[in-house]
Amino acid sequence: MKILVLNCGSSSVKYKLIESDSKKVLAEGGVEKIGLPDSFLKFKRPDGSKEIITVDMPTAKEAVKNVLNILTDPKEGVIKSFDEIEAVGHRVVHGMEYFNKSVLITPEVIERVKECYPVAPLHNPANVTGIEAVSSLMPNVPQVAVFDTAFHQTMPAEAYMYALPYEAYEKYGVRRYGFHGTSHRYVSRRACEFLGLPYEKQRIITCHIGNGASITAIQDGKSVDTSMGLTPTEGLMMGTRVGDVDPGAIVYMMECEGLDAAGVSKLINKRSGVAGVTEISSDMRDIEAAVENGNERAKLALDMYEYRILKYIGAYTAVLGGVDVIVFTGGVGENQTGTRERICKKLEYMGVTFNAEANKTRGEEIEISGADSKVHVVVIPTDEEMMIAEDTAAIVK
């Protein structure tokens, strides 16, 4: 079954065309700067070469149409017509408590997703726009919504509730939802396949570490706690997001700088994190380079970044009553060998031993713990698109 996977943002669309039975990626690429004069489409050819085409795309519908056009292009395409696409799977960021699994998209589902707009104002509207674009271009093709929050709906109340007045939960749905669920679900399962372990009998901590970052505790195949909250701002220090912070500090900053709600949102989502501390970059590769050049602020940010990861691993080990598998994934988790090494060496107290030679690998599946380690530590590149394709195929079939 040929499945088109779409990840629609406010100004971009990422796509993969996947043959679900063979798990082969037939085509992939993306559209950027939708609505701007310099919008463009980029794609990868089967031989690995890449192409960028400047195309006028004033709306998301035009962007999706251009994706379909390149897939069916006589020269660059991999299918002859839209009819070969048997289903479309969409990444949808927030499902609140409405969705605890992936679902076939219906008008009722779309209305529920729209009800989540207040807690995901940047993401859910873009996701719905992508769904509606496909509906208008391919009205008879089934579509499936795969939610970032769904995997975490197994968390117990003591993990997801905030110590706010209870009416905040009853009236407004204020609680921890967690994100990156599709990634955490994929890498935790894949890690057990890779290690030859039964997934439903493991205590797993998955570390999705990148510009956006979260850590999840998984007991017997179910998420029991995760670091992101009502929004993706809570938890780890990220590229531009603040992560855990005293709410009183935010109130104080509001008073000092005269910030309104929009100003606070910008402060905690755009002006903070690694970029805020260093005033250099939100990219950890730039930070590591600055550390090499002796930049003290960069060293501070890197120490803070890794300290938060270490602290959450320790906390979730306590929650799980021990840990059998630790997984690194995401841009930093898959590629920053120094961060992995420094964290692993501080986990010796729990019986982790470290394989420095194996750790030299970037972006590939590898176990980086030693043969005598009491905990398996592995690197598993995430593949959210494959997970979305699998869910879509299962639901449509």
C-alpha positions as CSV (number, residue, x, y, z in Angstrom):
1,M,0.0,0.0,0.0
2,K,1.4,3.4,-1.0
3,I,0.9,5.9,1.7
4,L,1.6,9.6,1.6
5,V,2.8,10.9,5.0
6,L,2.3,14.7,5.6
7,N,3.6,16.9,8.4
8,C,2.0,20.3,7.7
9,G,3.3,23.4,9.6
10,S,2.3,27.0,9.4
11,S,4.7,27.7,6.5
12,S,6.0,24.3,5.5
13,V,5.0,20.8,4.5
14,K,7.3,17.8,4.9
15,Y,6.3,14.6,3.1
16,K,7.3,11.0,2.5
17,L,5.7,8.4,0.1
18,I,6.1,5.0,1.7
19,E,5.3,1.5,0.5
20,S,3.9,0.2,3.8
21,D,4.3,-3.5,3.1
22,S,8.0,-3.3,2.3
23,K,8.6,-0.2,4.4
24,K,10.4,1.3,1.5
25,V,10.6,5.1,1.2
26,L,9.7,5.9,-2.5
27,A,10.0,9.6,-2.3
28,E,10.6,12.4,0.3
29,G,11.0,16.1,0.5
30,G,9.3,19.3,1.6
31,V,7.9,22.7,0.9
32,E,9.1,25.8,2.7
33,K,8.1,29.5,3.0
34,I,4.5,29.0,2.0
35,G,2.9,32.3,1.3
36,L,6.2,34.1,0.7
37,P,7.6,35.2,-2.7
38,D,10.6,32.9,-2.4
39,S,8.7,29.7,-1.5
40,F,10.3,26.5,-2.8
41,L,10.0,22.7,-3.0
42,K,12.9,20.4,-2.3
43,F,13.0,16.7,-2.8
44,K,15.4,13.7,-2.9
45,R,15.8,11.5,-5.9
46,P,16.0,7.7,-5.7
47,D,19.8,8.0,-6.3
48,G,20.2,10.2,-3.3
49,S,20.7,13.5,-5.2
50,K,18.6,16.5,-4.1
51,E,16.8,19.2,-6.1
52,I,15.3,22.5,-5.1
53,I,12.6,24.2,-7.2
54,T,11.3,27.7,-6.7
55,V,7.5,27.5,-7.0
56,D,4.8,30.1,-6.1
57,M,2.7,28.7,-3.3
58,P,0.4,31.2,-1.7
59,T,-1.5,28.7,0.3
60,A,-1.1,25.3,2.0
61,K,-3.5,23.8,-0.7
62,E,-1.1,24.9,-3.4
63,A,1.8,23.5,-1.4
64,V,0.1,20.0,-1.1
65,K,-0.7,20.2,-4.8
66,N,2.9,20.9,-5.7
67,V,3.9,17.9,-3.6
68,L,1.5,15.7,-5.5
69,N,2.7,17.2,-8.8
70,I,6.3,16.3,-8.2
71,L,5.3,12.8,-7.2
72,T,3.6,12.4,-10.5
73,D,6.0,14.4,-12.6
74,P,7.0,12.5,-15.8
75,K,10.7,13.1,-15.2
76,E,11.1,13.3,-11.4
77,G,8.0,11.5,-10.2
78,V,7.7,7.9,-8.8
79,I,4.0,7.3,-9.5
80,K,2.0,7.9,-12.6
81,S,-1.1,9.4,-11.0
82,F,-2.7,10.4,-7.7
83,D,-4.7,7.2,-7.9
84,E,-1.7,5.2,-6.8
85,I,-1.8,6.9,-3.4
86,E,-4.1,4.7,-1.3
87,A,-4.1,6.7,1.9
88,V,-2.7,9.8,3.5
89,G,-1.4,9.9,7.1
90,H,-1.1,13.2,8.9
91,R,1.0,14.2,11.9
92,V,-1.4,16.1,14.2
93,V,0.3,17.7,17.2
94,H,-2.4,17.9,19.9
95,G,-5.3,15.6,20.6
96,M,-5.9,16.6,24.3
97,E,-7.9,13.8,26.0
98,Y,-10.1,13.2,22.9
99,F,-7.6,10.8,21.2
100,N,-5.6,8.0,22.8
101,K,-4.7,6.4,19.4
102,S,-4.5,7.2,15.7
103,V,-7.9,7.5,14.0
104,L,-9.5,7.6,10.6
105,I,-10.3,11.3,9.8
106,T,-14.0,12.2,9.7
107,P,-15.8,15.6,9.9
108,E,-16.2,14.8,13.7
109,V,-12.5,14.2,14.1
110,I,-11.7,17.5,12.4
111,E,-14.0,19.3,14.8
112,R,-12.3,17.8,17.8
113,V,-8.9,18.7,16.5
114,K,-10.2,22.3,16.1
115,E,-11.3,22.2,19.7
116,C,-7.6,21.7,20.6
117,Y,-6.6,25.0,18.8
118,P,-6.2,27.0,22.1
119,V,-3.5,24.6,23.4
120,A,-1.7,24.3,20.1
121,P,-2.4,27.5,18.2
122,L,0.7,27.2,15.9
123,H,0.4,23.5,15.0
124,N,-3.2,22.2,15.0
125,P,-4.6,24.8,12.5
126,A,-1.8,24.0,10.1
127,N,-2.5,20.3,10.5
128,V,-6.2,20.8,9.7
129,T,-5.2,23.0,6.7
130,G,-3.2,20.0,5.3
131,I,-6.1,17.6,5.9
132,E,-8.5,19.9,4.1
133,A,-6.1,20.5,1.2
134,V,-5.9,16.7,0.6
135,S,-9.7,16.4,0.9
136,S,-10.2,19.0,-1.9
137,L,-7.5,17.5,-4.1
138,M,-8.2,13.8,-3.5
139,P,-11.7,13.6,-2.0
140,N,-12.0,9.8,-2.1
141,V,-8.6,8.9,-0.5
142,P,-8.9,7.9,3.2
143,Q,-6.9,10.0,5.7
144,V,-5.6,9.1,9.1
145,A,-4.6,11.4,12.0
146,V,-1.6,10.3,14.1
147,F,-1.3,12.4,17.3
148,D,1.9,13.5,19.1
149,T,0.0,13.3,22.4
150,A,-1.8,9.9,21.9
151,F,1.0,7.7,23.2
152,H,1.1,9.5,26.5
153,Q,-2.6,9.0,27.3
154,T,-1.6,6.0,29.4
155,M,0.0,8.2,32.0
156,P,-1.6,7.9,35.5
157,A,-3.3,11.0,37.0
158,E,-0.6,11.6,39.5
159,A,1.8,12.1,36.6
160,Y,-0.3,14.2,34.3
161,M,-2.1,16.4,36.8
162,Y,-0.8,19.9,37.8
163,A,-1.2,21.2,41.4
164,L,-3.4,24.0,40.1
165,P,-7.0,24.6,41.2
166,Y,-8.9,21.5,40.0
167,E,-11.2,23.6,37.9
168,A,-8.3,24.4,35.6
169,Y,-8.5,20.8,34.5
170,E,-12.2,20.5,34.5
171,K,-12.9,23.8,32.6
172,Y,-9.9,24.1,30.4
173,G,-8.2,20.7,30.2
174,V,-5.0,22.0,31.8
175,R,-2.8,18.9,32.4
176,R,0.3,17.3,31.1
177,Y,-0.2,15.8,27.7
178,G,3.4,15.3,26.4
179,F,4.6,15.4,22.8
180,H,7.0,13.5,20.5
181,G,4.7,10.5,21.2
182,T,5.1,9.0,17.8
183,S,8.9,9.2,18.1
184,H,9.0,7.8,21.6
185,R,6.7,4.9,20.6
186,Y,8.8,4.1,17.5
187,V,12.3,4.2,19.1
188,S,11.2,2.3,22.2
189,R,9.8,-0.6,20.1
190,R,12.6,-0.5,17.7
191,A,15.2,-0.6,20.5
192,C,13.7,-3.8,21.8
193,E,13.6,-5.3,18.4
194,F,17.3,-4.3,17.9
195,L,18.3,-5.8,21.3
196,G,16.1,-8.9,21.0
197,L,14.1,-8.0,24.1
198,P,10.3,-8.4,24.8
199,Y,8.9,-4.8,24.5
200,E,6.0,-5.4,27.0
201,K,8.4,-6.5,29.8
202,Q,10.9,-3.6,29.8
203,R,11.5,-0.5,31.7
204,I,12.6,2.0,29.1
205,I,13.7,5.7,29.1
206,T,13.6,7.3,25.7
207,C,15.5,10.6,25.2
208,H,14.3,12.5,22.1
209,I,16.9,15.2,22.2
210,G,17.2,17.9,19.6
211,N,16.1,21.5,19.1
212,G,12.9,20.4,20.7
213,A,13.5,17.7,23.3
214,S,11.6,15.4,25.7
215,I,12.2,12.3,27.8
216,T,9.7,9.6,28.4
217,A,9.4,6.8,31.0
218,I,7.9,3.6,29.4
219,Q,6.8,0.7,31.6
220,D,5.8,-2.6,29.8
221,G,5.1,-0.7,26.5
222,K,3.1,2.2,28.0
223,S,4.1,5.8,28.7
224,V,3.9,6.5,32.4
225,D,5.5,9.9,32.5
226,T,7.0,12.4,30.0
227,S,8.8,15.8,30.4
228,M,6.7,18.0,28.1
229,G,3.4,19.2,29.5
230,L,0.3,21.1,28.4
231,T,2.5,22.6,25.7
232,P,6.0,21.6,24.4
233,T,7.6,24.3,26.6
234,E,8.0,22.3,29.8
235,G,10.8,19.9,30.7
236,L,14.3,19.9,29.2
237,M,16.2,22.9,28.1
238,M,15.8,23.2,24.4
239,G,17.0,25.3,21.4
240,T,14.8,28.3,22.1
241,R,12.4,27.0,24.8
242,V,12.9,27.6,28.4
243,G,12.0,24.1,29.8
244,D,11.4,23.8,33.6
245,V,11.3,27.2,35.3
246,D,9.9,28.7,38.4
247,P,6.5,30.2,37.4
248,G,7.2,33.0,39.8
249,A,10.2,34.0,37.6
250,I,7.9,34.4,34.7
251,V,5.6,36.6,36.7
252,Y,8.6,38.7,37.8
253,M,9.8,39.0,34.2
254,M,6.3,40.1,33.1
255,E,6.4,42.9,35.7
256,C,10.0,43.9,34.9
257,E,9.5,44.1,31.1
258,G,5.8,44.9,31.0
259,L,5.0,41.7,29.0
260,D,1.5,40.7,27.9
261,A,0.5,37.1,27.1
262,A,2.1,37.3,23.6
263,G,5.3,38.7,25.1
264,V,5.5,35.9,27.7
265,S,4.9,33.3,25.0
266,K,7.8,34.8,22.9
267,L,10.0,34.9,26.0
268,I,9.6,31.2,26.9
269,N,9.3,29.8,23.4
270,K,11.6,31.9,21.2
271,R,14.0,33.9,23.4
272,S,15.1,31.3,25.9
273,G,16.8,27.9,26.0
274,V,20.3,27.4,24.5
275,A,19.9,30.5,22.3
276,G,18.9,32.7,25.2
277,V,21.7,31.6,27.4
278,T,24.5,31.8,24.8
279,E,23.2,34.5,22.5
280,I,25.0,32.6,19.8
281,S,22.7,29.9,18.3
282,S,20.0,27.4,19.1
283,D,22.0,24.7,17.2
284,M,24.0,22.4,19.5
285,R,26.7,22.0,16.8
286,D,27.4,25.7,17.0
287,I,27.5,25.5,20.8
288,E,30.0,22.7,20.8
289,A,32.2,24.6,18.3
290,A,32.0,27.7,20.6
291,V,32.9,25.5,23.6
292,E,36.0,24.3,21.7
293,N,36.9,28.0,21.1
294,G,36.7,28.7,24.9
295,N,33.4,30.5,25.0
296,E,32.3,30.3,28.7
297,R,28.6,31.1,28.0
298,A,28.5,28.2,25.5
299,K,30.1,25.9,28.1
300,L,27.5,27.0,30.7
301,A,24.6,26.3,28.2
302,L,26.0,22.9,27.3
303,D,26.4,22.0,31.0
304,M,22.8,23.1,31.7
305,Y,21.5,21.2,28.7
306,E,23.2,17.9,29.7
307,Y,22.4,18.4,33.4
308,R,18.6,18.5,32.7
309,I,18.9,15.3,30.6
310,L,20.8,13.6,33.4
311,K,18.3,14.7,36.0
312,Y,15.3,13.4,34.1
313,I,16.9,10.1,33.5
314,G,17.5,9.8,37.2
315,A,14.0,10.8,38.1
316,Y,12.4,8.4,35.6
317,T,14.6,5.6,36.8
318,A,13.0,6.1,40.2
319,V,9.5,6.2,38.7
320,L,10.1,2.9,36.9
321,G,11.8,1.3,39.9
322,G,15.0,0.8,37.8
323,V,15.7,0.9,34.1
324,D,16.5,-1.8,31.5
325,V,17.0,0.3,28.3
326,I,18.0,3.9,27.7
327,V,17.5,5.2,24.1
328,F,19.0,8.3,22.5
329,T,17.3,9.7,19.5
330,G,16.6,13.1,17.8
331,G,19.2,15.3,16.1
332,V,21.4,15.6,19.2
333,G,20.8,12.2,20.5
334,E,21.7,10.5,17.2
335,N,24.7,12.6,16.4
336,Q,26.3,14.5,19.3
337,T,28.7,11.8,20.5
338,G,30.2,14.1,23.2
339,T,26.8,14.6,24.9
340,R,26.1,10.9,24.9
341,E,29.5,10.1,26.4
342,R,29.3,12.7,29.2
343,I,25.8,11.5,30.2
344,C,26.6,7.8,30.1
345,K,29.7,8.2,32.2
346,K,27.6,9.9,34.9
347,L,25.3,6.9,35.0
348,E,27.9,4.5,36.3
349,Y,26.2,4.5,39.7
350,M,23.3,2.5,38.1
351,G,25.6,0.0,36.5
352,V,26.0,1.6,33.0
353,T,29.3,0.9,31.3
354,F,30.3,2.8,28.2
355,N,31.7,1.6,24.9
356,A,33.7,4.6,23.5
357,E,34.5,2.9,20.2
358,A,30.8,2.1,19.5
359,N,29.9,5.7,20.4
360,K,31.8,7.1,17.5
361,T,28.9,6.2,15.3
362,R,26.5,8.9,14.2
363,G,23.0,8.5,13.0
364,E,22.9,4.7,13.0
365,E,21.5,2.1,15.2
366,I,24.1,1.1,17.7
367,E,24.5,-0.1,21.3
368,I,26.9,2.2,23.1
369,S,26.9,0.4,26.5
370,G,29.5,-2.1,27.3
371,A,29.0,-5.9,27.3
372,D,29.0,-6.0,31.1
373,S,26.6,-3.0,31.4
374,K,23.5,-3.6,33.6
375,V,21.6,-1.2,31.4
376,H,21.4,-1.3,27.6
377,V,22.1,2.1,26.2
378,V,21.3,2.4,22.5
379,V,21.1,5.0,19.7
380,I,18.0,4.5,17.5
381,P,17.4,7.1,14.7
382,T,13.8,8.1,14.9
383,D,11.4,7.5,12.0
384,E,8.0,9.1,12.9
385,E,7.0,8.9,9.2
386,M,7.3,5.2,9.2
387,M,5.3,4.9,12.4
388,I,2.6,7.2,10.8
389,A,2.6,5.0,7.7
390,E,2.2,1.8,9.7
391,D,-0.7,3.3,11.7
392,T,-2.4,4.6,8.6
393,A,-2.1,1.2,6.8
394,A,-3.5,-0.7,9.8
395,I,-6.5,1.6,10.1
396,V,-7.3,1.8,6.4
397,K,-7.0,-1.9,6.0
